[in-house]
């Protein structure tokens, strides 16, 4: 079986919005360090936000059959609980195809940046990550708004 990029040339440009979420479970001490700004690599929230925005823009380079689309906006929200950090990405475009892959990519990369910046605090005595888990990455909402 062959693969192909779907032809969306006949579709009309419409407003498209997708929201995705995901979380990373961390040790409570690690989350406390994030909240207090005591992560050696720097500001975890800012780094995750920047990485998420960049990831949304780079999605067609990472996922082979994704269309390059005109992204008009990306918002990355990062919230820390007691033992987790949650990332929400909202991606907007006016185009011929949806933006859910861009939102999912943004969340995934933002969560990986959190892991990378915090990994020294998460390792056990064997260099493993027994409590660190990325989970629940999913599209929670999408909108397609026809004009007129």
Secondary structure by P-SEA (a helix, b strand, c coil): ccccccccccccccbbbbbbbccccccaaaaaaaaacccccccaaaaaaaaaaaaaaaccccccccccccccbbbbbbbbcccbbbbbbbbbbccccccaaaaaaaaaaaaaaaaaacccccccccccccccccccccccbbbbbbcc
